[in-house]
């Protein structure tokens, strides 16, 4: 009999394969950082032994959730400027606050809070776009979270740089430093087409190709953005990017609310991944992305929370539920985004959009042990007829009780294992007193 570090059991194990398999009374076997087997519990008990058998009755075991677009450190601006349209929110409130407060210390402390919130909501991997990402990397590693961190690029001066060339130089250094890290994947993140001109975007594309890293960019988030780009370049945003040779399978396009049929075809043709941030888009009044049309076109769509300053939480379970329901109403078709597809978007597809499909996103032999256990022994999850339906339409972040990242316990019985939660909360409150 083989020895394992952990045997994780559940009434329901969801590998998140394309066939939507459900293993009842199943188990996942972990040795070191990896999954070494996934099958029915009765088969596991014949093959493996472990001193650490966890989960069990009234539990669901599934891959960690993936947040494909956020600005983690903006969690310190949560609730600071609500009920405003995107342009006013960004230009009159967020950018001024960032100019005043951003620093490596701010980003590090705020990222710890964001990672704490995400892990306790079952998110094991997130994709970030911000400044001082070296500080974000150190914080994420300290907490024990997997992250794709995008070094922010704009054409104008901010507290972290004077011009595009300075941001690009810092991005290269950041990529070189973190390129071989086990948990942190560096990427390059031009803010948007309206914040980065063609010359900057061309340089971004060159750096991404040189180091083989992803590109993370906002695309067509608001109607005014599309109008501005059309006026300036005589092309819609996706058309403009395609004309620059910018679109490819290593690109994550956040939002894509105002894309037309031709642009959807272009995104599909170039295998661009899309991060759907429905709750942020709803709250800012930006609109609703045509996700069913994107899925029909073959675009890989996943979920993002955006930053907590515009959402106002970091909860992929909530994004799933909202998206699945809103797209039914908008289309008039209750099958437009079903529960099984929504959960694939939050797990396997999220990893694939970020270029991490061979590492995480599903429970398969050889993949990293990024695993969550959900407690089903809850009034709002009783009775249970369809596990996919319950997770997407009924579950809450508080139902996540155990989280593994890379084979390590990071949340046990809803308590963070790596860092003192009280210290993280205390630092956040101290910062809020300064900001206020």
C-alpha positions as CSV (number, residue, x, y, z in Angstrom):
1,X,0.0,0.0,0.0
2,X,1.4,3.4,-1.0
3,X,1.8,6.2,1.5
4,X,0.2,9.6,0.9
5,X,0.5,12.9,2.7
6,X,-3.2,13.6,2.5
7,X,-6.3,11.7,1.5
8,X,-9.1,14.2,0.9
9,X,-12.6,12.6,0.9
10,X,-16.0,13.9,0.1
11,X,-19.5,12.9,-0.7
12,X,-18.9,14.7,-4.0
13,X,-15.6,15.1,-5.8
14,X,-15.7,17.3,-8.9
15,X,-12.6,16.8,-11.0
16,X,-13.9,19.6,-13.4
17,X,-13.1,17.7,-16.5
18,X,-14.9,18.6,-19.7
19,X,-17.4,15.7,-19.1
20,X,-18.6,17.3,-15.8
21,X,-17.8,14.1,-13.9
22,X,-19.2,13.7,-10.4
23,X,-17.5,11.1,-8.2
24,X,-19.8,10.2,-5.3
25,X,-18.0,9.1,-2.2
26,X,-14.8,10.1,-3.8
27,X,-11.2,11.0,-2.8
28,X,-8.2,12.9,-3.9
29,X,-4.8,11.7,-2.9
30,X,-2.0,14.2,-2.4
31,X,1.8,13.5,-2.1
32,X,4.1,16.5,-1.8
33,X,2.8,19.3,-4.0
34,X,0.8,17.2,-6.4
35,X,-2.3,15.1,-6.9
36,X,-1.4,11.5,-7.4
37,X,-4.9,10.0,-7.7
38,X,-8.6,10.8,-8.0
39,X,-11.2,8.1,-7.8
40,X,-13.9,6.5,-5.7
41,X,-13.2,6.3,-1.9
42,X,-13.5,2.5,-1.8
43,X,-10.7,2.2,-4.4
44,X,-8.5,4.8,-2.7
45,X,-8.7,2.8,0.6
46,X,-7.3,-0.3,-1.1
47,X,-4.3,1.5,-2.7
48,X,-3.2,4.3,-0.3
49,X,-2.7,5.0,3.4
50,X,-2.2,8.3,5.2
51,X,-2.1,9.7,8.7
52,X,-4.1,12.7,7.3
53,X,-7.5,11.8,6.1
54,X,-9.7,14.9,5.9
55,X,-13.1,16.0,4.5
56,X,-15.7,13.2,4.4
57,X,-19.4,13.2,4.9
58,X,-21.4,16.3,3.8
59,X,-18.4,17.7,2.0
60,X,-17.6,18.6,-1.7
61,X,-14.1,18.5,-3.0
62,X,-13.2,20.6,-6.0
63,X,-10.3,22.5,-7.6
64,X,-9.5,25.9,-6.2
65,X,-11.4,28.7,-7.9
66,X,-9.5,31.1,-10.3
67,X,-9.9,34.9,-10.2
68,X,-8.7,36.0,-13.7
69,X,-8.9,39.8,-13.2
70,X,-8.4,41.9,-10.1
71,X,-6.4,44.7,-8.6
72,X,-5.7,43.1,-5.3
73,X,-4.2,46.1,-3.4
74,X,-7.3,48.2,-4.2
75,X,-9.0,46.3,-1.4
76,X,-7.9,49.2,0.8
77,X,-10.1,51.5,-1.2
78,X,-13.2,49.3,-0.7
79,X,-16.3,51.5,-0.3
80,X,-14.3,54.8,-0.7
81,X,-16.1,55.9,-3.9
82,X,-19.4,54.1,-4.6
83,X,-22.4,54.7,-6.9
84,X,-20.4,56.5,-9.6
85,X,-19.8,55.8,-13.3
86,X,-16.5,54.3,-14.3
87,X,-14.9,57.5,-15.7
88,X,-15.7,59.7,-12.8
89,X,-14.9,56.9,-10.3
90,X,-11.5,56.3,-11.9
91,X,-10.3,59.8,-12.7
92,X,-11.7,61.8,-9.8
93,X,-11.4,59.3,-7.0
94,X,-9.2,56.3,-7.6
95,X,-6.3,57.7,-9.5
96,X,-6.0,60.7,-7.0
97,X,-6.1,58.2,-4.0
98,X,-3.5,56.0,-5.7
99,X,-1.2,59.1,-6.3
100,X,-1.4,59.9,-2.6
101,X,-1.2,56.5,-1.0
102,X,0.5,53.9,-3.2
103,X,3.9,52.6,-2.0
104,X,5.5,49.1,-1.7
105,X,4.4,49.0,1.9
106,X,0.7,49.9,1.0
107,X,0.6,47.3,-1.8
108,X,2.2,44.6,0.4
109,X,-0.2,45.1,3.3
110,X,-3.3,45.4,1.1
111,X,-2.4,42.4,-0.9
112,X,-2.2,40.3,2.3
113,X,-5.8,41.4,3.1
114,X,-6.9,40.6,-0.5
115,X,-5.3,37.1,-0.4
116,X,-6.9,36.4,3.0
117,X,-10.3,37.3,1.6
118,X,-9.8,35.3,-1.6
119,X,-8.5,32.2,0.0
120,X,-11.4,32.1,2.5
121,X,-13.7,32.3,-0.5
122,X,-12.0,29.3,-2.1
123,X,-9.9,31.2,-4.6
124,X,-6.4,29.6,-4.9
125,X,-5.1,31.5,-8.0
126,X,-5.6,35.2,-9.0
127,X,-4.4,37.4,-11.8
128,X,-3.5,40.9,-10.8
129,X,-2.9,44.2,-12.6
130,X,-1.3,46.9,-10.5
131,X,1.9,48.8,-9.5
132,X,4.7,47.8,-7.1
133,X,4.0,44.2,-8.1
134,X,7.2,43.0,-6.5
135,X,5.6,43.8,-3.2
136,X,2.5,41.9,-4.3
137,X,4.6,38.9,-5.1
138,X,6.3,38.8,-1.7
139,X,2.9,39.2,0.0
140,X,1.2,36.4,-2.0
141,X,4.1,34.1,-1.4
142,X,4.0,34.9,2.3
143,X,0.3,33.9,2.4
144,X,0.9,30.9,0.2
145,X,-1.3,31.8,-2.8
146,X,-0.7,31.2,-6.5
147,X,-0.8,34.4,-8.6
148,X,-0.2,35.8,-12.0
149,X,1.0,39.3,-11.3
150,X,0.9,42.0,-14.0
151,X,3.3,44.9,-13.9
152,X,1.1,47.9,-14.7
153,X,1.9,50.1,-17.8
154,X,0.5,53.5,-18.6
155,X,1.7,56.5,-20.7
156,X,1.4,59.1,-18.0
157,X,3.2,59.7,-14.7
158,X,2.1,58.1,-11.5
159,X,3.6,57.6,-8.1
160,X,5.4,54.5,-9.5
161,X,6.9,55.9,-12.7
162,X,7.4,59.0,-14.9
163,X,6.6,57.5,-18.3
164,X,5.9,54.4,-20.3
165,X,9.6,53.6,-20.8
166,X,10.2,53.6,-17.1
167,X,7.2,51.3,-16.5
168,X,8.4,49.0,-19.2
169,X,11.9,48.9,-17.8
170,X,10.5,48.0,-14.3
171,X,8.3,45.4,-15.9
172,X,11.3,43.6,-17.5
173,X,13.1,43.6,-14.2
174,X,10.1,42.2,-12.4
175,X,9.6,39.5,-15.0
176,X,13.3,38.5,-14.8
177,X,13.1,38.3,-11.0
178,X,10.0,36.1,-10.8
179,X,10.1,34.1,-14.1
180,X,11.1,30.8,-12.4
181,X,9.0,31.1,-9.3
182,X,6.8,28.2,-8.3
183,X,3.8,30.2,-7.2
184,X,4.2,33.6,-8.9
185,X,3.9,34.0,-12.7
186,X,4.9,37.4,-13.8
187,X,3.1,39.1,-16.7
188,X,2.9,42.5,-18.3
189,X,-0.2,44.6,-17.9
190,X,-0.9,47.7,-20.1
191,X,-3.8,49.3,-18.4
192,X,-5.9,49.9,-21.5
193,X,-5.9,51.3,-25.1
194,X,-6.9,54.7,-23.8
195,X,-4.0,54.7,-21.3
196,X,-1.4,53.2,-23.6
197,X,-0.7,54.4,-27.2
198,X,0.3,52.2,-30.1
199,X,4.0,52.7,-29.5
200,X,3.7,51.5,-25.9
201,X,1.5,48.6,-26.8
202,X,4.0,47.5,-29.5
203,X,6.8,47.6,-26.9
204,X,4.6,45.6,-24.5
205,X,4.0,42.9,-27.1
206,X,7.7,42.7,-27.7
207,X,8.5,42.2,-24.0
208,X,5.8,39.6,-23.6
209,X,7.2,37.7,-26.6
210,X,10.8,38.0,-25.4
211,X,10.0,36.4,-22.0
212,X,7.0,34.3,-23.0
213,X,4.7,35.8,-20.4
214,X,1.0,36.7,-20.6
215,X,-0.4,40.1,-21.4
216,X,-3.3,41.4,-19.2
217,X,-5.3,44.4,-20.4
218,X,-8.7,46.1,-20.0
219,X,-10.7,46.1,-23.2
220,X,-14.0,47.8,-24.1
221,X,-15.2,48.1,-20.5
222,X,-17.4,51.2,-21.1
223,X,-19.2,52.7,-24.0
224,X,-17.3,56.0,-23.7
225,X,-14.0,54.0,-24.1
226,X,-15.1,52.6,-27.4
227,X,-16.3,56.0,-28.6
228,X,-12.9,57.5,-27.6
229,X,-10.9,54.9,-29.4
230,X,-13.0,55.1,-32.5
231,X,-12.6,58.9,-32.6
232,X,-8.8,58.6,-32.1
233,X,-7.9,55.6,-34.3
234,X,-11.0,55.2,-36.5
235,X,-11.3,51.6,-35.3
236,X,-13.1,49.9,-32.4
237,X,-10.8,48.7,-29.6
238,X,-10.5,45.0,-30.6
239,X,-10.0,46.0,-34.2
240,X,-7.3,48.5,-33.2
241,X,-5.5,45.8,-31.2
242,X,-5.7,43.3,-34.1
243,X,-4.3,46.0,-36.4
244,X,-1.3,46.3,-34.1
245,X,-0.7,42.6,-34.1
246,X,-1.5,42.6,-30.4
247,X,-4.0,39.8,-30.2
248,X,-2.9,36.2,-29.4
249,X,-3.6,33.3,-27.1
250,X,-1.3,34.7,-24.3
251,X,-3.5,37.7,-23.8
252,X,-6.2,38.1,-21.2
253,X,-8.8,40.7,-22.1
254,X,-10.7,42.0,-19.1
255,X,-14.3,43.0,-19.4
256,X,-15.1,43.1,-23.2
257,X,-18.5,44.6,-22.4
258,X,-18.9,46.6,-25.6
259,X,-17.6,44.2,-28.3
260,X,-19.6,43.6,-31.5
261,X,-19.9,40.5,-33.6
262,X,-16.9,41.2,-35.7
263,X,-14.7,41.8,-32.6
264,X,-16.0,38.6,-31.1
265,X,-14.9,36.8,-34.2
266,X,-11.4,38.4,-33.9
267,X,-11.0,37.4,-30.3
268,X,-12.0,33.8,-31.1
269,X,-9.7,33.7,-34.2
270,X,-6.7,34.8,-32.1
271,X,-7.6,32.6,-29.1
272,X,-7.7,35.5,-26.7
273,X,-9.0,34.7,-23.2
274,X,-11.7,36.9,-21.7
275,X,-12.2,37.7,-18.0
276,X,-15.9,38.4,-17.3
277,X,-16.3,40.8,-14.3
278,X,-20.0,41.0,-14.2
279,X,-20.5,42.4,-10.7
280,X,-18.1,45.3,-11.2
281,X,-19.6,46.0,-14.6
282,X,-23.1,46.1,-13.0
283,X,-22.1,48.3,-10.1
284,X,-20.4,50.9,-12.3
285,X,-23.2,50.8,-14.8
286,X,-20.8,49.8,-17.6
287,X,-23.1,47.2,-19.2
288,X,-23.2,43.4,-19.6
289,X,-20.7,41.5,-21.7
290,X,-22.2,39.3,-24.4
291,X,-20.8,36.2,-22.9
292,X,-23.2,33.6,-24.4
293,X,-22.2,34.9,-27.9
294,X,-18.5,34.6,-26.9
295,X,-19.0,31.1,-25.8
296,X,-20.8,30.2,-29.0
297,X,-17.8,31.6,-30.9
298,X,-15.4,29.4,-29.0
299,X,-13.8,32.1,-26.8
300,X,-12.5,30.8,-23.5
301,X,-14.3,33.0,-20.9
302,X,-13.5,32.9,-17.2
303,X,-14.5,35.0,-14.2
304,X,-12.8,38.0,-12.5
305,X,-13.9,40.0,-9.6
306,X,-12.1,43.3,-10.6
307,X,-10.8,45.2,-7.6
308,X,-12.7,45.5,-4.4
309,X,-13.0,49.2,-4.9
310,X,-15.5,48.6,-7.7
311,X,-17.1,45.3,-6.7
312,X,-16.9,45.4,-3.6
313,X,-15.7,41.9,-2.7
314,X,-13.4,39.3,-4.1
315,X,-15.8,36.4,-4.4
316,X,-15.9,34.1,-7.5
317,X,-18.8,32.1,-6.1
318,X,-20.8,35.3,-6.2
319,X,-19.6,36.2,-9.7
320,X,-20.7,32.7,-10.9
321,X,-24.2,33.0,-9.5
322,X,-24.7,36.5,-10.7
323,X,-23.5,35.8,-14.2
324,X,-25.5,32.6,-14.6
325,X,-28.7,34.4,-13.6
326,X,-28.2,37.7,-15.4
327,X,-27.4,36.1,-18.8
328,X,-30.5,34.1,-18.6
329,X,-32.6,37.3,-18.1
330,X,-30.7,39.4,-20.7
331,X,-31.1,36.6,-23.4
332,X,-34.5,35.4,-22.3
333,X,-33.0,31.9,-22.4
334,X,-32.6,30.1,-19.0
335,X,-30.1,27.8,-20.6
336,X,-27.8,30.6,-21.8
337,X,-25.2,30.0,-19.0
338,X,-25.9,26.8,-17.1
339,X,-24.4,25.8,-13.8
340,X,-21.9,23.3,-15.2
341,X,-20.5,25.8,-17.7
342,X,-20.3,28.4,-15.0
343,X,-18.3,26.2,-12.7
344,X,-15.9,25.2,-15.5
345,X,-15.4,29.0,-16.2
346,X,-14.5,29.4,-12.5
347,X,-12.0,26.5,-12.4
348,X,-10.5,24.7,-15.4
349,X,-11.2,27.5,-18.0
350,X,-9.8,30.1,-15.6
351,X,-6.5,28.3,-15.4
352,X,-6.4,27.9,-19.1
353,X,-7.1,31.6,-19.7
354,X,-4.1,32.4,-17.5
355,X,-1.8,29.9,-19.2
356,X,-1.8,27.6,-16.1
357,X,-4.0,24.8,-17.5
358,X,-1.2,22.2,-17.1
359,X,-0.7,23.2,-13.5
360,X,-4.0,23.9,-11.9
361,X,-7.8,24.3,-12.5
362,X,-8.8,20.7,-12.3
363,X,-8.3,17.6,-10.1
364,X,-6.1,15.4,-12.2
365,X,-3.1,13.2,-11.5
366,X,0.1,15.2,-11.8
367,X,-1.5,18.6,-11.3
368,X,-0.7,20.8,-8.4
369,X,-2.8,20.1,-5.3
370,X,-4.8,23.3,-5.4
371,X,-7.9,22.0,-3.7
372,X,-10.9,23.3,-1.7
373,X,-13.3,21.5,0.6
374,X,-16.8,22.9,0.9
375,X,-19.1,22.1,3.9
376,X,-22.5,21.0,2.6
377,X,-24.0,20.6,6.0
378,X,-25.8,24.0,5.8
379,X,-29.5,25.0,5.8
380,X,-29.1,26.8,2.4
381,X,-27.6,23.7,0.9
382,X,-30.2,21.2,2.1
383,X,-31.7,19.2,0.5
384,X,-29.2,18.5,-2.3
385,X,-30.2,17.0,-5.7
386,X,-27.6,18.5,-8.0
387,X,-24.1,19.4,-6.7
388,X,-23.3,21.8,-9.6
389,X,-26.6,23.6,-9.1
390,X,-25.9,24.0,-5.4
391,X,-22.4,25.3,-5.7
392,X,-23.4,27.9,-8.4
393,X,-26.8,29.0,-7.2
394,X,-26.8,28.4,-3.4
395,X,-23.3,28.3,-1.9
396,X,-21.5,31.1,-0.1
397,X,-17.9,31.9,0.5
398,X,-18.4,30.9,4.2
399,X,-19.1,27.3,3.0
400,X,-15.4,26.9,2.1
401,X,-13.7,25.4,5.1
402,X,-10.4,24.0,3.9
403,X,-8.0,25.2,1.2
404,X,-4.8,23.6,-0.2
405,X,-2.4,25.4,-2.5
406,X,0.5,23.5,-4.0
407,X,-0.1,20.7,-1.5
408,X,0.0,22.9,1.6
409,X,-2.7,23.7,4.0
410,X,-3.4,27.4,3.7
411,X,-6.9,27.5,5.3
412,X,-7.9,24.9,7.9
413,X,-11.4,25.1,9.4
414,X,-11.8,28.6,8.0
415,X,-8.6,29.9,9.6
416,X,-5.5,31.0,7.7
417,X,-2.6,28.8,8.5
418,X,0.4,30.9,7.2
419,X,-0.1,34.3,8.8
420,X,-1.9,35.8,11.8
421,X,-5.3,37.0,10.4
422,X,-5.6,39.5,13.3
423,X,-2.4,41.2,12.2
424,X,-3.6,41.5,8.6
425,X,-6.9,43.0,9.8
426,X,-5.2,45.3,12.2
427,X,-2.9,46.7,9.5
428,X,-5.9,47.3,7.2
429,X,-7.7,49.3,9.9
430,X,-4.6,51.3,10.6
431,X,-4.3,52.2,6.9
432,X,-8.0,53.1,6.7
433,X,-7.5,55.6,9.5
434,X,-4.8,57.3,7.5
435,X,-6.8,57.3,4.3
436,X,-10.0,58.6,5.9
